[in-house]
């Protein structure tokens, strides 16, 4: 470990864990509250955009923030990330409509782009190679704490107070984390004149946003065979090619391609892409199934996500020990097997099986994510030095976030398309649309629908979500085969 003159490591770690808690609880508490949010603000067809907008700016900036942290140091970039995250949280809490909420989530995602990768990078800086596996397990325990509090708080806010509190609660936690970093993180950075690859970040935003619009709106608001769709596809392909060209010629590329020559990094990143899609598929749409199809309250929907968030940190902590005993590849393979088991359970999910069956699927997905993601981070950080550790860590986070962003868009598009087709094939009046699914997410609205419309809409939602879960199983199988490509010994 390079000497970065870090003082008060325990306090720094506590502040990092508190900041990570913001992102960790975000995954469970917002997902739990989303059915109530969309029921209040309307616009079920925009449901996936609440997640996609957050993930878009997260994915677009995670590499940029990783590079900036290598240039200017971790501390200023980390504090900037927390500040942006809190601004987005305030605007989200005050949102009067789904469109405003989506805009606020764009800002919140900017902050998240700095939070997770730089928190993990700071740990890589201040702890030795031998200590990192154990400390990464501690960081993963944050997910366990959020698992206990997130769904319970989400259900409490929705059922007793208001969904707005799922955003307001971020403020005191974020401010406390900022104070801890300011006072205890004494970072010494060697000042070097290094360039920032802003152009690369721009091409990432353009490419990813175009792909997401194609996946979410294709066949719903934009016909697959149409001029707007052609333009979007041209922009997406062109943006990707220009990004590749920019990274090759940039003096300080946002994504240095040379790190992809390291097999452990290459296959860890590709697997993170597919597991990111699995993660968003579970966390985004499981509450909608439990509340809209199973007709369970928000707190029960939160419980089905809790098991994933509990399984993740327990598995991640165990991975810290397994890494030292059997190595990162066998540990990752165990994670891949768990993902497949979770995918199989979700592919079999039906209303009759109940919340416990859904929760068991979540548990195995969480275990798979914990074992694999911890193995990937430790392996990556052990493969590079300080000057590239920030961007190497951020690249892995970027791939998982890109996976989540594309997954939210792709799976959301599958869901909306399936619901639309089911409604059109039914005998319901033309006034019923994808947005009519809003009515399933609140008990009073369900009762006002009438038995015929209720059954048709529930069947449409269940059918759409079944297609989503079949997709999750396919992604789990792909992830497993990518994990098998990991080298048997670390570089």
N, C-alpha and C positions, 0 to 999 in steps of 0.2 A: 504493500500500500504506500503511495506517495504521501509525503508529509505535507498536509494542507493546513497545518497549525489549527486544527479544530479543537475547540474547548467545549466542555460540558456536553459530551456526546449523548448522555442520557436525556438531557433536556431537549437537545436538537431532535433526537429520535421521537420523543413524545410529541413535539410540535409537528413533525412530519406525519406522524400517525394521525394526529388530529386533523390535519389538512387532508390526508387521504380519506379520512372518515367522511368528509364532505362528498367526495366522489363515490365512496362505497355505499353510503346511505341513499345517495341519489338514485342508485340502481334499483333499490327495493322500494323506497318510499314513494317515488314518483310513479313507478309502475303500478303500485297498489292503488294510488289515487287516480290514475288515468281514466278508468271508467267513469268516475264521478266528475272529473274535470270535463270530459267530452260530453257527458250528460248535461252539465251546466252550461258550457259554452257552445255546444253543438258542433257539427262538422265531423262525423265519424270518418268520413273519407280522408280527413286530414290527420287521423289518429297517428299514423306512422311518421308523419312529418315532425311531430313533437320530439320524437327520438332521432329522426334522421337529421333535423336541423342541428341539434346538439352534437351529433356525431360528425356531421360535415365539417364544421369549424374546428372541432377537436382533431379530426384527421388531417385537416389542411394545415394546422399550426403546430402539431406535435413535433414534426421534424425541424421546423424553424426554431421553436423554443429549445429543442435539444442542441441545435447548432449554436444558438445565442448563449446557452449556458456554458458551452465549451470556450466561447470567446470572452464573455463578460463575467462569467462566474455563475454559480447556481443560485445564490441568494437573491439578487435583484430580479431575475427571471421568475423565480418561484413566488416572490412577493407580488409581482405583476399578475401572475396566474391567479392567485387567491383573490386579488382585487377585482379582476374581471369576472371571476366566478360569482362573487358577491353582488356585483352590479346586475348581472344576469338574473340572479335569484330574486332580487328586489323587483325588477321589472316583470318577472314571471308571476310573482305573487300579486302584482297589481294589474295583470292582463285582463282586459274586458272581453276579449274574443280569442278564438283559436289562432287567428293570424298574428295577433299581437304576441300571444304566448310563443308561437313559433319563432318570431323575431327575437324575443328575449332569450330563447333557448340557443339561438345562434351566438349571442354574446356569452352566455354561460359556457358554451362549448369552447369558446376561445380560451377561457381561463382553465378549463379542464385539460386543454392541450399542453399546459405547462405543469399542472399539478402532479399527475401520476408518473410520467417518465422522469421528471427532475427529482421528485421525492425518492424514487428508486435509485437514481444516479447518485444523490447525496449519500445514501447508505453505502453505495459502492465506493465512494471516496473516503468515508471516515471509518470504515471497518476493513479489516484484513480479509484476504481470500478465504482463510479458514473460518472467519466469523460470519461471512456473508450469508451462507446457507441458513444458519440459525436466525440471523436478523431478518432475512426475507420472510421466514416463517412468522416472526413477530409482526411484520407489516401485514401479512395475510390475516393475522388475528383480528385486524381492523374489520375485515369482512364478517367475522363472527359476531363482533359487537354490534355491527350495523344490522346483522341478521336478526338479532334479538330485539333491537329497538326499532328498526326501520318499518317492517310490516305492522308491528303493534301500534307505533305512532301514526303510520299512514291510515290504518283502520280507525284509530281514535279520532284523528283530525277529520276524516271524512264522515264518520258516523255521529260524532259528538259536536265538533267545532266546524271547521271548513277546510277544504283542500288547500286554501291559500297558505296555511301554516306549514305545509311541507316545504315551502320555499323560505318562509320567514325564519324557520329554525336554523338555517344555514348561517345567518348573520353573526350571532354571538360566537359560534364555533370558529368561523373563519377569522374573526377579529382576534380571538385568543391565539390561534395558530400563528397569525402574523406577528403578534407581540413576542411569542416564543422564538421565532426565527430571527427577528430583529435584535433581540437582546442576547441570545445564546449562540447563534451561529456566527462565529468569528472566522470568516473565510478570507484567505489571502490568495489573490489571483495575480499571476504575472501578466502585466499589460502588454499585449501584442496587437499590432495593427493587422486585423484580419477582416476579410469581407463577409458580407451577409448575402445569402442567395435568395433575395426577395422574388426574383423572377420565377425561380423554381416553385416557390410557395404559391404564386399566382396561377401557374399552370396546373398545380395540384387541385386548387379550388375549382378552377374551370372544368377540369376533367371529371372530378368526383361529383360535382353538382349536376353536370349534364347526365352522367350515368344514373344518378339517383332520380332525376326527373323522368328519365326513360323508364326505369323500373317501377316507380310508384304510379305514374300517370298513364303508362302505356296500356292501351285497351280500355281505359276508364275515361279520362278526360281527353286523351290524345290517341287517335286511331293509330294502330301499328303501321298501316300503310297510308301515310300522309306526309305532306311537305314539312310540317313542324317536326315530325319524328325524324325525317331525313336530316334536317338541320342539326338536331340534337346529337344524332349519331356522328355526323361529320365533326361537330365541335368536340365531342368526347374523344374520338380517335385522333383528331388534330392536336388537341391539348396534351394527350399522352405522348405523342411523338415529339412535340415541342419540349415537353418536360424532360424526356430522355436526352434530347439534343442539348438542352440547357445544362443538365447535370454533367455531361461529358466535357463541356467547355468551361464550366464555372471553376474559379480558382478555389473557392471553398464551397463545394456542392452541398445542397441540403441533404441529399442522400448519396454519400460516397459509395460508388458501385464496388470498390475494392473489398469492402467488408462482406459482400455477398460471395466472395471467393472462398470464404471460410465455411466449410460444410455445416458445422454446428449452427452458425448464424443463418445460413441460407434456408435450411429445412425447418428451423425453429420459426423463422419469419413466415414461411409459406403455411405452416401449420397454424400459426396465430391468425392468419387470414381466415381460414375455415372455422376455427374455434370461435373467432369473433362473431361470425354469422350465427353459429349455434347459440352463443350467449344471448344475443339480442332477440333471437327467435323465442327463447324461453321467457326472458324477463319482460319483453314487451307484450306478448300476446296471451300468456297463461292467465293473468287476472281477468282478461276479457272473456276467456272460456269459462272460468270458474263463476264469474258473476253473471255473464250473459246467457250461458247455456245451462250451467248447473244451478243457477239462481241462488248462489250463496252470497253472503254479505262481504264487504270489502276486507274485513279482518281475516276471514277464511281464505280469501284470495291471496292476501299477504302471507298467510301461513304456508301456502304451497310454494312460494318463492323463498321463504325462510330456510327451508331445508337445503336449497342450493347454496345459500349464503353461509350456512353452517358447515356443509360438506366441504366447501372451498377452503376455508382457513384450517380446518382440521387436517385435510389432505396436504395442504401447503406446509404446515408445521411438520407433518410426518415426512414430507418430501425433503425437508432440511436434513433429517437424519438419514433417509434413504440415499440421498446424493453422496454422502460420505461413505456409505457402506457398499452400495451396488453400482453407483455411477448415474449420470444424468439420463442415458439412453434407456436402461431398464425402467427407471422411474417414470420416464415419459411414456413408455409402452403401457405401463399399468394405467396411466391416465387415459391413453387412447382406448383401452378396453372398457374403462368405466364410461367414457363418452358413448360408445356403441350401445352399452346396456341401457343408458339413459335414453338414447335415441329410439331403441326398440320399445321401451315402455311408453314413450310419448306417441309413437306411431300406433299404439294400441289404445290410446286414451279415448274414452267415450263418456257421456254424461252419467251412465249407470255405474261406472267404476268409482266415481266420487273423488273428493279432494285428496284423500290419503294416497290414492294411486298416482295422482298428479304430483303429489309431494315426493313420492319415491323416485319418480323420474327426475325431478329437480335435484334430488340428493346425489344421484349418480353423475349428473352433469356437473354439479359443483365439485365432486371428488375428482372428476377427470380434469376440470379446469385447474384445480389446486395443484395436482401432481405435475401436470404438463407446464403450466405457466411459470411456476417456481423453478423448475429444471431449466427452462429456456433462459430466464433472466440470469441465473447464476452462471450458466455456461457461457453466455454472451459476454458478461462482464469479466469473466476470467480469460477471455480470448483477446481482449484489447487493453490498451493503456489509458491513462487519464485523459489525454487529449482527444480521444475518439470515444470514450466511454459514454459520454452524454448522448452523442448522435447514434451510437450503436444501440443503446438502451431505448432511445426514442424511436428508432427504426422498427424495433419489435413492437412497441406500443402502437406505432403508426399502422403496422400491418393488421394488428388486432382491431384497431379502431376503424380502419378502412373496411375490414371484414364486417364489423358491426354496422357501419353505415350502408354498405352495399346490401347486407343481410336485411336490415330494416326496410330498405327500399324494395328489394326483390320479394321478400316474404310479404310485405305490405301490399305490393302489387298483386301477388298471387291471391291473397285474402280478399282484396277489393274486387278483383276480377271474378273470383268464384262466387262471392255474394251477389254481385251484379247479375251474373248468368243465372243463378238460382232464382232470383226475384223475377227476372224476365221470363223464365220458364214456368213460373207459377201463375195462378189465377188472380194475383193481387192487382189492384188498380195501378195505373201508371204513376200515381202520386208517390208510390213507395220507391225509394232509391237506396243506395248504399248507406246514406246518412240516416235512413230509418232505423238502422241497427242501434242508433243511440238509445232508442226506447227500451232495449233489452237490459240496459245497464243500471236501471233504477227500478225498484219494486213497484212504485206507484205508476210509472209509465208502462211497465209490463202489463199491469192489470187493466190499463185503459186500451190496450191494443185489441183485445178480443182473442179468442182461442185460435181462430184460423190464422190470422196474421202473426200471432205469437209463435205458433208451431212452424210456420214457413220461414220466418226470420231466424228462429233458433236453429232450424235445420240448415239454413244457408250459412249462418255463422259457424256452426259445428263442422259443416262440410269444408268451408274455407280453411278453418284452423287445422283440420285433419290433413289437408294438403301441405300446410306449413310444417306440420310435424313429420310427415313423410320426408320432406326436404331436410329436416334436421338429422334424420337417420342417415340419409345419403351423405351429408356433410361429415357426420361422425366417422363413417367408413373411410371417406377420403382422408380425413385427419389421421386416422390410424396408419394408413399406408404411407403417408408422408413422414410420420414419426419413425417408421421402420427404416427410412432412408438416412436417419441421423447416424453419424460416425460412431463406431463402437468405442473409440477413445477420444478424449478431448484434444483439441488442437493445442 
